[in-house]
Structures are given as structure tokens and as C-alpha cells.
Amino acid sequence: MLDAGGTTLSALLAEAQGPPRATLLALHGGGMTAAYFDGQADPALSLLTLGASLGWTVLAVDRPGYGASAETLPDGLPLAEQAVALRHALADFGGRYPLGAGLCVLAHSYGGKLALTAAAQGLHDELLGIEISGCGHRYAADPPAGRPAPFGGPGGPRLNWGPLTLYAPRTFSLAGSVVAPMPLREAVEAARWEGAFRTLAGAVRVPVRMTFAEYEGWWRHDPEALAELTGLLSSVPRLVIERQPGAGHNISLGWAARAYHLRALGFLEECLQPRLARPASVSASASASASASARAASAPEPIQR
């Protein structure tokens, strides 16, 4: 349980053996809960289990309006207020648990909207990188006008899941612990995302990786849309756009989950590298530092995005 500035948010927590490499904040999508990241249809699907086995602390938070806050916030919160609540929750978490080398975010669908909104507002001083799946900037299908059914109503199975053969047999019999009603305020706000993205994209200043599933139906990921997306995120120091084969919108619940999680963690490990290398450079001798400086002075400038 996390204090989010007067509101209690529930979360799932998986800790590594020993000091963590870093902390991974996982943000679920609309109509789901934090259990999305702990898929139980097959042990290999769980991000929490995999992340902890690789030395990460994984914190999957039930966003405002879900889990423990569903009763006190039945209509949820708009993204800007969710970002504030998340900032308070991370402050509470950081006061009780070591973050390791810093904080990274892995977000899905509506959680991706929150990740970008929070990053633009200054989520955390130690934020090092963001991985987002199931979220773009231009819809390929009309967002729901009101609160959708847990499985998306008409057309929902195709948009939310893609071919059902992409998922382990027990996925849908266990879905009751994963799906939840989408709070009305975020359902209403969904229709305004395209304009909101254009406003906030220029304020995101950390590396971002965006993954589109092969059978992603909610978002445009054609060359024209991706070129526009890249231009809008020109302020980020590094932008990677990937496609995940053999996956539908709910990547982390499908057979492709392990491959996706490994690729995402690989990107986030790259975000950690400068932070993990810092102690070695600080402890170097004065003579070694001087020698390195001399070599750097004669080296060509690195090419950066």
C-alpha cells in the first residue's frame, strides 16, 4: 500500500535477492489492474517474476480508480492528477525501499499515457527511461465515448486481444483477476489524447522506447504515423520504435510476453549504463583521469540523436 498524497494506492511488489539493480515501475492500461504484469496462465509470462530474477525491483501500481482506490475514487482521476498521485506514491516507496541505480517505467496502453504525462511533469529525479506498449498518438479506432465493458464491448476482443491463439489457454478463465471497470473520468479523457500528446511530447526528456504489437488495433503505426510520432518526440535523447511479432494489444498476457519483457528490459538496461558506470569513473586516479581527458580532447565528437 502506498500513500499517494492522501489516497492509498495498492501495488504488487517483486524484489530481487540482494540490492536491486534499479526499480521498474509498471503502469497498467485502462480496464486492467496491476495483475496484468503478473500473468498467471503460464509462469514465464510474469514481468514481476522475470524482473526480480534479473535483479530488478518491480513495482506494479494499481492506478487511481483501480484496486484499493476504486471505492474512494470510483470515477478515477484525469491524467494530470494521476501523475501527481504517482509522484507522491513513489516518494513514499522510495522512503522505504532502495531504488538501486534509479527508476525506469514500463507502461501499457492507458498507462503509457500516464507515463508520458508524468515524465513531462517531472515524475522523479531518478527517472532514467520509459518503455511503452499498446499506446501511440493517433487512434486507428474510435476510443469509447463512455465507460467500456471489461472486454471492450462490440469489437473489443479484436482491438484488445487480437487473435485468441496468441494467448495461453487459461488466460481468459483467469482474466477475472486482471480486468476491472474503467473509471469514467479516464474513459472520457481518452478521446482528448491526440491533442494532449501534442502538448506534452516536447517536455519529455528521457529515453523512450515504444512497442507496437503485430496485431495492434487501437493505434496507427504505419510509416506516416510513426514519422509524425518521431517528430513530436524530438526532444527525447533517444527514441526507439519497435514491433513485437506474434502479439496482440495485451502483449504482457500473451505468449510473446517473455520475449517482449526481455527486449524491454534490455532497452532499460541500456538506460542504466551511464549511472552504473559512474562509480568506476569517480574512483579513478587523478593520473588516469588526466590521461582520459587528453585522449578525449583528440577524439572526434560522438554522434547523438
One Martini backbone bead per residue (centre of mass of N, CA, C, O) as a GRO file, in nm:
protein
  305
    1MET     BB    1   0.097   0.036   0.022
    2LEU     BB    2   0.037   0.378  -0.094
    3ASP     BB    3   0.105   0.714  -0.051
    4ALA     BB    4  -0.089   0.955  -0.264
    5GLY     BB    5  -0.172   1.216  -0.106
    6GLY     BB    6  -0.431   1.062   0.066
    7THR     BB    7  -0.410   0.817  -0.122
    8THR     BB    8  -0.455   0.472  -0.163
    9LEU     BB    9  -0.228   0.251  -0.318
   10SER     BB   10  -0.197  -0.034  -0.482
   11ALA     BB   11   0.046  -0.316  -0.505
   12LEU     BB   12   0.298  -0.492  -0.671
   13LEU     BB   13   0.586  -0.683  -0.535
   14ALA     BB   14   0.924  -0.744  -0.661
   15GLU     BB   15   1.223  -0.885  -0.530
   16ALA     BB   16   1.541  -0.909  -0.516
   17GLN     BB   17   1.835  -1.053  -0.449
   18GLY     BB   18   1.935  -0.805  -0.304
   19PRO     BB   19   2.043  -0.546  -0.450
   20PRO     BB   20   1.919  -0.341  -0.677
   21ARG     BB   21   1.964  -0.221  -0.983
   22ALA     BB   22   1.657  -0.134  -1.004
   23THR     BB   23   1.346   0.035  -1.067
   24LEU     BB   24   1.023  -0.092  -1.177
   25LEU     BB   25   0.756   0.075  -1.316
   26ALA     BB   26   0.420  -0.044  -1.348
   27LEU     BB   27   0.162   0.045  -1.598
   28HIS     BB   28  -0.153   0.007  -1.655
   29GLY     BB   29  -0.440  -0.015  -1.818
   30GLY     BB   30  -0.746   0.004  -1.925
   31GLY     BB   31  -0.936  -0.234  -1.755
   32MET     BB   32  -0.708  -0.294  -1.550
   33THR     BB   33  -0.443  -0.425  -1.354
   34ALA     BB   34  -0.149  -0.506  -1.203
   35ALA     BB   35  -0.190  -0.816  -1.288
   36TYR     BB   36  -0.093  -0.790  -1.583
   37PHE     BB   37   0.224  -0.833  -1.475
   38ASP     BB   38   0.112  -1.143  -1.354
   39GLY     BB   39   0.084  -1.378  -1.538
   40GLN     BB   40  -0.083  -1.711  -1.479
   41ALA     BB   41  -0.099  -1.904  -1.734
   42ASP     BB   42   0.223  -1.861  -1.724
   43PRO     BB   43   0.522  -1.826  -1.562
   44ALA     BB   44   0.676  -1.668  -1.808
   45LEU     BB   45   0.482  -1.395  -1.817
   46SER     BB   46   0.598  -1.255  -1.569
   47LEU     BB   47   0.742  -0.957  -1.489
   48LEU     BB   48   0.801  -0.985  -1.188
   49THR     BB   49   0.964  -1.247  -1.200
   50LEU     BB   50   1.174  -1.164  -1.411
   51GLY     BB   51   1.285  -0.904  -1.290
   52ALA     BB   52   1.383  -1.024  -1.019
   53SER     BB   53   1.577  -1.241  -1.154
   54LEU     BB   54   1.749  -0.973  -1.281
   55GLY     BB   55   1.760  -0.751  -1.022
   56TRP     BB   56   1.483  -0.624  -0.991
   57THR     BB   57   1.252  -0.394  -0.894
   58VAL     BB   58   0.893  -0.453  -0.898
   59LEU     BB   59   0.632  -0.200  -0.950
   60ALA     BB   60   0.281  -0.255  -0.950
   61VAL     BB   61   0.034  -0.020  -1.004
   62ASP     BB   62  -0.269   0.091  -0.902
   63ARG     BB   63  -0.442   0.303  -1.038
   64PRO     BB   64  -0.648   0.546  -1.010
   65GLY     BB   65  -0.955   0.353  -0.959
   66TYR     BB   66  -0.794   0.106  -0.855
   67GLY     BB   67  -0.827  -0.114  -0.635
   68ALA     BB   68  -0.802   0.049  -0.336
   69SER     BB   69  -0.928   0.323  -0.498
   70ALA     BB   70  -1.214   0.248  -0.617
   71GLU     BB   71  -1.399   0.358  -0.383
   72THR     BB   72  -1.278   0.661  -0.355
   73LEU     BB   73  -1.234   0.650  -0.699
   74PRO     BB   74  -1.474   0.566  -0.912
   75ASP     BB   75  -1.386   0.796  -1.149
   76GLY     BB   76  -1.116   0.877  -1.096
   77LEU     BB   77  -0.847   1.037  -1.286
   78PRO     BB   78  -0.679   1.247  -1.440
   79LEU     BB   79  -0.367   1.249  -1.560
   80ALA     BB   80  -0.248   1.486  -1.396
   81GLU     BB   81  -0.343   1.363  -1.119
   82GLN     BB   82  -0.206   1.091  -1.143
   83ALA     BB   83   0.084   1.204  -1.149
   84VAL     BB   84   0.078   1.318  -0.864
   85ALA     BB   85   0.013   1.056  -0.714
   86LEU     BB   86   0.263   0.902  -0.817
   87ARG     BB   87   0.476   1.083  -0.690
   88HIS     BB   88   0.392   1.024  -0.398
   89ALA     BB   89   0.421   0.715  -0.406
   90LEU     BB   90   0.730   0.718  -0.469
   91ALA     BB   91   0.815   0.864  -0.215
   92ASP     BB   92   0.717   0.645  -0.025
   93PHE     BB   93   0.878   0.411  -0.143
   94GLY     BB   94   1.171   0.546  -0.122
   95GLY     BB   95   1.152   0.552   0.205
   96ARG     BB   96   1.155   0.206   0.214
   97TYR     BB   97   1.314   0.161  -0.063
   98PRO     BB   98   1.546   0.072  -0.277
   99LEU     BB   99   1.627   0.178  -0.615
  100GLY     BB  100   1.911   0.196  -0.694
  101ALA     BB  101   2.010   0.341  -0.996
  102GLY     BB  102   1.689   0.377  -1.041
  103LEU     BB  103   1.419   0.476  -1.263
  104CYS     BB  104   1.175   0.285  -1.439
  105VAL     BB  105   0.935   0.244  -1.713
  106LEU     BB  106   0.647   0.023  -1.763
  107ALA     BB  107   0.392   0.062  -2.013
  108HIS     BB  108   0.029   0.031  -2.076
  109SER     BB  109  -0.147   0.214  -2.264
  110TYR     BB  110  -0.278   0.416  -2.044
  111GLY     BB  111  -0.005   0.404  -1.894
  112GLY     BB  112   0.147   0.556  -2.121
  113LYS     BB  113   0.008   0.824  -2.080
  114LEU     BB  114   0.108   0.857  -1.789
  115ALA     BB  115   0.411   0.840  -1.836
  116LEU     BB  116   0.429   1.095  -2.018
  117THR     BB  117   0.293   1.294  -1.829
  118ALA     BB  118   0.485   1.254  -1.585
  119ALA     BB  119   0.750   1.322  -1.731
  120ALA     BB  120   0.664   1.615  -1.810
  121GLN     BB  121   0.620   1.683  -1.482
  122GLY     BB  122   0.821   1.524  -1.300
  123LEU     BB  123   0.828   1.236  -1.152
  124HIS     BB  124   1.161   1.186  -1.116
  125ASP     BB  125   1.497   1.232  -1.055
  126GLU     BB  126   1.556   0.901  -1.138
  127LEU     BB  127   1.466   0.906  -1.425
  128LEU     BB  128   1.581   0.699  -1.719
  129GLY     BB  129   1.322   0.538  -1.851
  130ILE     BB  130   1.086   0.435  -2.125
  131GLU     BB  131   0.832   0.184  -2.168
  132ILE     BB  132   0.593   0.129  -2.444
  133SER     BB  133   0.272  -0.021  -2.486
  134GLY     BB  134  -0.026   0.025  -2.650
  135CYS     BB  135   0.080   0.327  -2.754
  136GLY     BB  136   0.007   0.631  -2.910
  137HIS     BB  137  -0.121   0.928  -3.106
  138ARG     BB  138  -0.309   0.766  -3.321
  139TYR     BB  139  -0.602   0.653  -3.396
  140ALA     BB  140  -0.765   0.355  -3.547
  141ALA     BB  141  -0.991   0.386  -3.329
  142ASP     BB  142  -1.253   0.459  -3.154
  143PRO     BB  143  -1.299   0.571  -2.864
  144PRO     BB  144  -1.472   0.555  -2.597
  145ALA     BB  145  -1.740   0.755  -2.477
  146GLY     BB  146  -1.732   0.564  -2.229
  147ARG     BB  147  -1.773   0.314  -2.024
  148PRO     BB  148  -1.641   0.019  -2.071
  149ALA     BB  149  -1.623  -0.291  -2.099
  150PRO     BB  150  -1.396  -0.519  -1.990
  151PHE     BB  151  -1.395  -0.633  -2.318
  152GLY     BB  152  -1.497  -0.362  -2.500
  153GLY     BB  153  -1.720  -0.466  -2.646
  154PRO     BB  154  -1.773  -0.401  -2.948
  155GLY     BB  155  -1.462  -0.512  -3.081
  156GLY     BB  156  -1.278  -0.563  -2.832
  157PRO     BB  157  -1.131  -0.832  -2.878
  158ARG     BB  158  -0.973  -0.738  -3.127
  159LEU     BB  159  -0.835  -0.483  -3.001
  160ASN     BB  160  -0.727  -0.611  -2.718
  161TRP     BB  161  -0.616  -0.911  -2.843
  162GLY     BB  162  -0.675  -1.051  -3.090
  163PRO     BB  163  -0.577  -1.342  -3.149
  164LEU     BB  164  -0.639  -1.605  -2.927
  165THR     BB  165  -0.373  -1.779  -2.999
  166LEU     BB  166  -0.173  -1.570  -2.836
  167TYR     BB  167  -0.287  -1.736  -2.588
  168ALA     BB  168  -0.317  -1.896  -2.321
  169PRO     BB  169  -0.571  -2.102  -2.225
  170ARG     BB  170  -0.607  -1.956  -1.920
  171THR     BB  171  -0.643  -1.648  -1.959
  172PHE     BB  172  -0.971  -1.617  -1.951
  173SER     BB  173  -1.025  -1.770  -1.678
  174LEU     BB  174  -0.821  -1.545  -1.525
  175ALA     BB  175  -0.933  -1.245  -1.593
  176GLY     BB  176  -1.082  -1.156  -1.328
  177SER     BB  177  -0.794  -1.054  -1.191
  178VAL     BB  178  -0.741  -0.818  -1.426
  179VAL     BB  179  -1.002  -0.699  -1.474
  180ALA     BB  180  -1.172  -0.368  -1.491
  181PRO     BB  181  -1.326  -0.097  -1.447
  182MET     BB  182  -1.344   0.200  -1.615
  183PRO     BB  183  -1.306   0.501  -1.536
  184LEU     BB  184  -1.483   0.768  -1.646
  185ARG     BB  185  -1.266   0.998  -1.666
  186GLU     BB  186  -1.069   0.833  -1.853
  187ALA     BB  187  -1.266   0.767  -2.077
  188VAL     BB  188  -1.323   1.063  -2.158
  189GLU     BB  189  -1.014   1.148  -2.200
  190ALA     BB  190  -0.928   0.967  -2.440
  191ALA     BB  191  -1.035   1.158  -2.677
  192ARG     BB  192  -0.787   1.382  -2.598
  193TRP     BB  193  -0.496   1.261  -2.661
  194GLU     BB  194  -0.388   1.381  -2.925
  195GLY     BB  195  -0.366   1.672  -2.812
  196ALA     BB  196  -0.203   1.613  -2.554
  197PHE     BB  197   0.050   1.500  -2.685
  198ARG     BB  198   0.137   1.759  -2.837
  199THR     BB  199   0.184   1.921  -2.568
  200LEU     BB  200   0.390   1.711  -2.401
  201ALA     BB  201   0.624   1.586  -2.575
  202GLY     BB  202   0.846   1.826  -2.543
  203ALA     BB  203   0.886   1.747  -2.213
  204VAL     BB  204   1.037   1.492  -2.281
  205ARG     BB  205   1.381   1.380  -2.133
  206VAL     BB  206   1.380   1.070  -2.193
  207PRO     BB  207   1.412   0.769  -2.282
  208VAL     BB  208   1.226   0.599  -2.555
  209ARG     BB  209   1.012   0.308  -2.591
  210MET     BB  210   0.806   0.180  -2.864
  211THR     BB  211   0.552  -0.078  -2.877
  212PHE     BB  212   0.411  -0.271  -3.147
  213ALA     BB  213   0.192  -0.485  -3.223
  214GLU     BB  214   0.108  -0.679  -3.481
  215TYR     BB  215  -0.219  -0.663  -3.363
  216GLU     BB  216  -0.264  -0.365  -3.351
  217GLY     BB  217  -0.583  -0.165  -3.330
  218TRP     BB  218  -0.582   0.125  -3.184
  219TRP     BB  219  -0.310   0.205  -3.346
  220ARG     BB  220  -0.110   0.384  -3.536
  221HIS     BB  221   0.189   0.225  -3.736
  222ASP     BB  222   0.256   0.374  -3.974
  223PRO     BB  223   0.483   0.562  -4.137
  224GLU     BB  224   0.337   0.833  -4.099
  225ALA     BB  225   0.283   0.814  -3.792
  226LEU     BB  226   0.582   0.762  -3.704
  227ALA     BB  227   0.700   1.025  -3.815
  228GLU     BB  228   0.530   1.208  -3.636
  229LEU     BB  229   0.610   1.092  -3.363
  230THR     BB  230   0.914   1.153  -3.386
  231GLY     BB  231   0.883   1.462  -3.409
  232LEU     BB  232   0.734   1.509  -3.132
  233LEU     BB  233   0.997   1.341  -2.986
  234SER     BB  234   1.268   1.525  -3.030
  235SER     BB  235   1.355   1.573  -2.714
  236VAL     BB  236   1.456   1.304  -2.689
  237PRO     BB  237   1.761   1.138  -2.660
  238ARG     BB  238   1.591   0.858  -2.715
  239LEU     BB  239   1.434   0.672  -2.990
  240VAL     BB  240   1.233   0.369  -2.993
  241ILE     BB  241   1.084   0.162  -3.252
  242GLU     BB  242   0.873  -0.124  -3.220
  243ARG     BB  243   0.797  -0.470  -3.302
  244GLN     BB  244   0.575  -0.737  -3.197
  245PRO     BB  245   0.560  -1.047  -3.262
  246GLY     BB  246   0.289  -1.237  -3.185
  247ALA     BB  247   0.090  -0.985  -3.100
  248GLY     BB  248  -0.122  -0.812  -2.902
  249HIS     BB  249  -0.216  -0.558  -2.715
  250ASN     BB  250  -0.181  -0.775  -2.469
  251ILE     BB  251   0.126  -0.866  -2.439
  252SER     BB  252   0.169  -0.955  -2.119
  253LEU     BB  253  -0.053  -1.213  -2.177
  254GLY     BB  254   0.114  -1.351  -2.388
  255TRP     BB  255   0.344  -1.548  -2.548
  256ALA     BB  256   0.527  -1.273  -2.597
  257ALA     BB  257   0.605  -1.164  -2.315
  258ARG     BB  258   0.899  -1.255  -2.266
  259ALA     BB  259   1.025  -1.124  -2.511
  260TYR     BB  260   0.932  -0.840  -2.448
  261HIS     BB  261   1.056  -0.807  -2.164
  262LEU     BB  262   1.349  -0.852  -2.251
  263ARG     BB  263   1.366  -0.616  -2.451
  264ALA     BB  264   1.286  -0.394  -2.253
  265LEU     BB  265   1.513  -0.449  -2.043
  266GLY     BB  266   1.742  -0.394  -2.239
  267PHE     BB  267   1.683  -0.095  -2.276
  268LEU     BB  268   1.692  -0.019  -1.969
  269GLU     BB  269   1.984  -0.104  -1.928
  270GLU     BB  270   2.096   0.119  -2.114
  271CYS     BB  271   1.993   0.349  -1.924
  272LEU     BB  272   2.190   0.254  -1.680
  273GLN     BB  273   2.489   0.266  -1.763
  274PRO     BB  274   2.584   0.553  -1.672
  275ARG     BB  275   2.519   0.500  -1.369
  276LEU     BB  276   2.692   0.235  -1.325
  277ALA     BB  277   2.972   0.376  -1.424
  278ARG     BB  278   3.033   0.608  -1.222
  279PRO     BB  279   3.205   0.486  -0.986
  280ALA     BB  280   3.456   0.422  -1.160
  281SER     BB  281   3.519   0.720  -1.242
  282VAL     BB  282   3.541   0.837  -0.953
  283SER     BB  283   3.782   0.624  -0.861
  284ALA     BB  284   3.979   0.732  -1.030
  285SER     BB  285   4.268   0.847  -1.092
  286ALA     BB  286   4.419   1.137  -1.171
  287SER     BB  287   4.594   1.024  -1.400
  288ALA     BB  288   4.371   0.877  -1.556
  289SER     BB  289   4.195   1.127  -1.603
  290ALA     BB  290   4.404   1.286  -1.762
  291SER     BB  291   4.440   1.081  -1.988
  292ALA     BB  292   4.144   1.078  -2.081
  293SER     BB  293   4.126   1.378  -2.150
  294ALA     BB  294   4.340   1.374  -2.371
  295ARG     BB  295   4.196   1.171  -2.555
  296ALA     BB  296   3.926   1.331  -2.584
  297ALA     BB  297   4.043   1.586  -2.722
  298SER     BB  298   4.125   1.399  -2.994
  299ALA     BB  299   3.841   1.316  -3.033
  300PRO     BB  300   3.561   1.268  -3.174
  301GLU     BB  301   3.250   1.348  -3.195
  302PRO     BB  302   2.967   1.229  -3.105
  303ILE     BB  303   2.679   1.076  -3.219
  304GLN     BB  304   2.361   1.231  -3.187
  305ARG     BB  305   2.010   1.268  -3.171
   0.00000   0.00000   0.00000
